[in-house]
Amino acid sequence: MSGTSLRRRFVIVTAVLCALILAFTAILAFGSSSLVVADQIEARLVERGRSAAAALDAVFDDADATVQSLAAMMAYRNSSPVAALWRTVSGVMGNADSPISRIGVIRPYRDGYQIVIFRRPRTPNDSAPLSKFFMQRLDTDAARLYAARDESTLIWMGPERGYRPFGGDLVLVGARGYIGANGQPLGAIWIEMPIRHLDATLIATANAMDETRDLATLALGDDGAIFGVYNGLETSVGRRARAVALSDALQSEIVALDPANVIEMTTEAFGAERTLYASKALLNHGNNWHLLRFLPVQTLQFELSQTILSVLVIGIIGVGFIAWLTRRMAGDTLTIPLTDLTHAAQEIGSGDMRYQIGYQQRTDEIGGLARALEDMKRDLAQSSETLQTWSRTLEKRVAERTLALENAEKSAQSVARDLRAVYDTALAVANEYDFEIVLNKLTEQIPKLMNARYCGVWLLDAKARTLRLVATTHAHQQIVGRTMDEDEGLAGTVMRTRKPLMIEDYPAWLGRAWQDPDPDLHCMIGVPLMVANIPIGAVVAARPIGAGVFSDADERLLMLLAALAAPAVRNAQLIAALDEAVKRAESANAVKTRFLASVTHELRTPLNLVINNMDFMRVGMFGDVNDEQRDKLDQTIRSAEHLLYLINDLLDVSKIEAGEMQLFIQPNDLTPVIEDALDATFGLIGMNHPVALQIELPEKLPTIEMDARRVRQILLNLLSNAVKFTKEGDIRLRVQLTDSHIEFAVSDTGIGIPPEEQERIFEAFERSRRAQDMAIEGTGLGLAISRYLVNAHHGTLTVESTIGVGTTFTFRLPLRQPDPDLTKPGRVATP
């Protein structure tokens, strides 16, 4: 069998041995006799009877603990059982595993007795349904329950069919007393457990012990009552009291039976004459109840048990023999060779390639493994030689790779430092808006970044077509301001080509300009400053002789910095130009304001004299005038007054711009102000003007804090504009009062104002385009002055308009100024 595999050998040997063992076991099993061992029967019945009794005792213990806790809750108090127990008993009976179906309390109440009964709830979350009764006299059942008040332990009274008013299934009733507030026995608490729950407990115990076949379990009281039945012998036997009729003699025999013994008896109690084994176990609860267990003799097949036991013993012996034989064969044919081959593999793994491997002559798996190890040894020897060759050069390669990594790390660190410097410089420049500061930061940081002695920033003057040096290093400040043509020198070259340029020998470069900053500078680099792809200047840096030439990395860094800094330079340049333009505009505006104030003031005095003299002439103070002369004088006076009105507006505007507008705010009556403005408006309408003036005023106008002359001016400006822009239709003045403000609204049916112009018309010298197109005269000052005056009174002026429909100007003034100092005469208006 040297050529047969190990697995086949072991299968053949094991199969033969098992066949022999099974044949021998079968012969012994069928040849053995089936003898009944009475001791085994007795021990099993007694032991399992005690287990069933213990299961019933556990149920009774739980019930006793429940009643004891309920009695403790009622102790020393006279409160209603409903208030004291309802929640607790709902939780107890709501548990699906609870054997209790009812809980009752009986106690003295007034001239009789109160009975409260709690029933099991339908679902665990429901409250227990309850019933309350009152009895003046106790019947027999109630008296039995009430008698338990003197007992401190649970007294069992079953089986019963429950308390008569409620009926129900066969139940086991237990009761115990509880103590009242005076420390004396007061009432009793009883529980009812259905016999079916005890049946379920006995069935579960039998299932656990695998005794559900041909078995009867009875619980017999000293009065002959049976309170629990599981009958596997006769399923037709009902679960009722005395469901199984035992003869008096048999009962007496069972009562006298020692719990440690088993008797054999013949009885017809289970529907037919049967020979049974009977055992008894005492319960700890009840009135000396006994747990009776019956087992038919014919159901015990001890012969089969003995046969099975013999087979098991022989099987164990046979298995032991197989294990020994297998171990012996495995040791000779498998274990020892494998151990030797494992040792050989360890030696080879440790580097001993001279170790001799045995078993190579065998033709089975062991031989194959030995030959494979021999082949592996040869391969490892070759690999070891190769590794030794590689190891001799490995140290050199590692050193070279380490040096390369160090150089790469240094290069990366250098680039990171340069990029960090570029970032810091660009960030510092980008956060500045002052032109000089931006240029100074560039000329300070670029030499540090480029390791240069000189740095210059050239900016293009687009109009003059020249380049101007606007900033340089501190040592070369004397050349700041020099200019050159836009295509001259290094700066002009990089601007024209829009590319960077490096010159290693600058003194010999043909494009060199005469504005060289330093004759010792030898190597120079320049990059353009670009904004939106348009050159605005150039940055130039230089090193002296011996400092080395600029590299491509230097060129990339300077290009990056120039790209980041160019927008900041351009923005600072534009901001500086804007600041200069603003200063010039403010200066010109101040000159204009002073001129207007001076001219209007000088014009108003002689114009007032002209108006007065013509008015005297019109009334005849200097001689008689005819009607034609009077008409001409009226016309001249109106023109002069219009001119005076314009001069006053110009003077107000100049005062406003100069911050010298003064208001005289004090309590004033609104009535004369409104009447004066309306009189002037009626004069503007004229006889032939088809316009109706409508007025809506409150019955009584209040006195408000204001400059009366200026409020009249605001109101007259709005009314005169309404007359001017309304050829025909209606003009309406509406005055409304609130608790804190007064509101004036002037509406017309004129030409209207486009939405885009409704804010612009409040600026000085601005007028609606429609008014200009229709040649309606005006200076554009009235609305600007009016809004200023309204704001100076802490009010608001707004406009609403629709083209072709009309316009409404509304201004609101406070009845009292928010600051008491505003009422002082001569206050300068600061809206």
Residue, then its C-alpha position, 0 to 999 in steps of 0.5 A: m500500500s506504499g502507493t496509496s494516499l494517506r487519506r484513503r488509508f485512514v478512510i478504509v481503516t475507520a470504515v472497517l472498525c466502525a462496521l465491526i463496532l456497530a455490528f457488535t453493539a447491535i448484537l448486544a442490544f437485541g440480546s439484552s433483556s428489558l428489565v425494569v429498575a424500580d429504584q430508577i422509577e421511584a427516583r425520577l417520579v419523586e424528583r420531578g414531583r418535587s420540581a412540579a411542586a416547586a413551580l406551584d410554590a413559586v406561583f403561590d409565593d409571588a401571589d403571597a408577595t403581591v397581597q403582602s405589598l397591597a396590605a402594606m399599602m393599606a396599613y395604618r390608613n383609612s383611605s379608600p382602596v380605590a385611591a390607595l391601590w388602583r394604580t398598583v393593582s392595574g400594573v400588577m394585573g396588567n402584566a401578562d404573566s401575572p396569575i391573578s385575575r381579581i383583587g378584592v378588598i373588604r372593610p368596615y364602612r359606616d353601618g356595614y361593609q364596603i367591598v371593592i373588586f378590581r378585575r384584570p384590564r384588557t390591555p397592559n396600558d389600561s386601568a383595572p376595571l373596578s366594582k364597589f358594593f355595600m353590604q349591611r350584613l356579610d353572607t357566607d363567602a364574604a364572611r369567610l374572606y372578612a375572617a382573614r383580617d385577623e391573619s398576617t399570612l395568606i389563607w387559601m380557601g379554594p378551589e371556589r367559583g369566585y365570589r358569587p355576585f361575579g361568578g367565573d371560572l374555577v379559581l383559587v382564593g387566598a386572603r389576608g388581613y391588613i391593619g387600620a390607622n389605630g393599629q388594629p385589624l381593619g379589613a382583608i385583601w383577597i386574590e383570585m387565581p384561575i385554575r387554568h393558570l396553574d394548569a399552564t404552570l404544570i404543563a410548562t413544568a412537564n414540557a421542561m422535563d419532557e413528560t407530556r406523554d401518558l401522565a396525570t398530575l393532580a393537586l389534592g386537598d385534605d377535603g378531597a378537592i382537586f384544584g389542578v389537573y393535567n391529564g394526559l391519560e384521558t383528554s376528555v376529563g374536565r377541569r372542574a372540582r373533583a374532576v377525577a373521582l378517587s375512592d376514599a380508600l385510595q385517597s387515604e392511601i395517598v395521604a398516608l404515602d411517604p413523599a419519598n416513596v412511590i406506590e403501584m396501584t390499579t384504578e379506574a379514575f381515568g376512564a379505564e382500569r389502569t396500573l399506575y405508579a403514583s407519587k406525592a409531593l407536599l406544597n408549602h401553601g394551602n390546607n395541607w395540599h398534596l401534588l399527586r403524579f401518576l405514570p402508567v407502568q406500560t409506558l416505561q420501556f426500560e428494556l430499550s433504555q438498557t439497550i440504548l445504554s449498552v449501545l452508548v457504552i460500547g460506542i464510547i469504547g469503540v470510539g476510544f479504540i479508534a482514537w488510539l489506533t488513529r493516533r498510532m497510525a498518524g504518529d508513524t505515517l504522518t506526525i513524525p515525518l511532518t515534525d522532521l520536515t518542519h524542523a528541516a524547513q526551520e533550519i533552511g529558513s535560518g540559512d542552513m542550506r546544507y541540511q539534508i531533507g529525508y523522506q524524499q524516496r516516499t511516493d505519498e504526500i509526505g514524499g512530495l512535500a520532502r521533494a518540494l522542500e528540497d526544491m525550495k532549498r535550492d531556490l533559496a540558495q540562489s536567491s540568497e546569493t542574489l540578495q548578497t550581491w544586491s546588498r553590497t550595492l544597496e548602501k551606496r544607492v541608499a546614500e545617493r537617494t538620501l542625498a537627492l532627497e535632502n537636496a530636494e527638501k532644501s530646494a522645496q524649503s527655499v521655494a517655499r520661503d521665496l513664495r512666502a516672501v512674495y505672498d507677504t509683500a503682495l499682501a502688504v501692498a494690497n492692504e495699502y491705498d496710499f501711493e507713496i506707501v505702496l511704492n516704499k513697500l515695494t522698494e523695501q521688499i524687492p531687494k530682500l527677495m531678490n538679494a539685490r542692491y538696487c530696485g526701481v519702479w518706473l511708471l508710464d505717463a500715457k500723455a507724455r509718452t515717457l517713463r518716470l522713476v517714481a520710487t527706488t532704494h534708499a541709497h539712490q533717492q537722488i535719482v527719483g523723478r528722472t524720466m526717459d522715453e517709453d521705449e528707452g532703457l531696460a524698463g522701456t524694453v520690458m514694457r515694449t516686449r511685455k516680457p521679462l529680461m535678464i542682462e548679465d553684463y549691464p555696462a556692456w548692454l547696448g540698450r543701456a540708458w544714461q539714467d543708470p542709478d549706479p555704475d557698479l551695478h553689473c547684473m540687472i533684471g526687469v519685468p513689466l507691470m501689467v494691469a488687464n494685459i496693458p503695461i503701466g510701468a516696469v520694476v527693475a532690480a540689479r546686483p553688483i559685481g560678484a553677487g552672481v547673476f539672476s536665475d530663472a527662479d528669480e525671474r519667476l518670483l519677480m514676475l509673480l510679485a509684479a503680477l500681484a502688485a501691479p493692481a495695487v500700484r494702479n489702484a493707489q495711483l488712481i486713488a491719488a489722482l482722485d484725491e487730487a481732483v477732489k481737492r481741486a473741485e472742493s477748492a473751485n466750489a469754495v471759490k464759487t460759493r464765496f463769489l455767489a454769496s458776495v455777488t448776490h449780497e451786493l446785487r440785492t441792496p441796489l435792486n431793493l432801492v430800484i423796486n422801492n423807487m419805482d413803487f413810489m413813482r407808480v403811486g405818484m409820489f414823484g408826480d402824476v403818471n398816466d395809465e400807460q406809464r403805470d402799466k409799464l411800472d407794474q411790469t418793471i416792478r414784477s420783473a425786478e421782484h422776480l430778479l430779487y427772488l432769484i438773487n435770494d435763492l442764489l444767496d440761500v444756496s451759497k449760505i447752505e453750501a458754506g454752512e452759514m444758513q441760520l434759522f430762527i426757530q420759535p413757537n409760531d402760529l401757522t395761520p398767517v404763514i399759510e394765508d400769506a403763502l396763499d395770497a402770493t399764490f393767488g397773485l401768481i395765478g392771474m385772471n386769465h389762468p384757468v386753474a382752481l386753487q382748493i384748500e383743505l385745512p383743519e378747523k384749528l391750526p396749532t402753534i409749532e416750533m419753526d422759522a415762520r419765514r422759512v416755512r412760508q418760503i417752503l410752502l410758496n416754492l411748492l405752490s408756485n411750482a404747481v402754478k408754473f407747471t399746471k396750465e389748467g386744472d386744479i391745485r390743492l393744498r391739504v393740511q393734516l395733523t397727527d399727534s406729533h407732526i403736521e403734514f402739508a401736501v401740494s397737489d397739481t394736475g400738471i405735466g408730471i415728473p418721470p420716476e428716474e428724475q424724482e430724486r435728481i430735481f432736489e439737487a441744486f440747478e437741476r430741473s426736469r427734462r420735460a420742463q426744459d423741453m417745454a421752455i418753462e422758466g426756472t433756476g432749479l434752486g427752489l426744491a433744493i432749498s426747500r428740502y434743505l429747510v425741511n430737513a433743518h426742521h427735522g422733517t421730510l419732503t417727498v414727491e409722488s408723480t405720474i406723467g400726464v396726471g400730476t404731482t404731489f409734494t408732501f412735507r412733514l414737520p414736527l410740532r416740537q423740535p427734538d432738541p431744546d437748543l433748536t428753539k434758540p434764535g440764530r441757530v445755524a441749520t445743520p440738517 
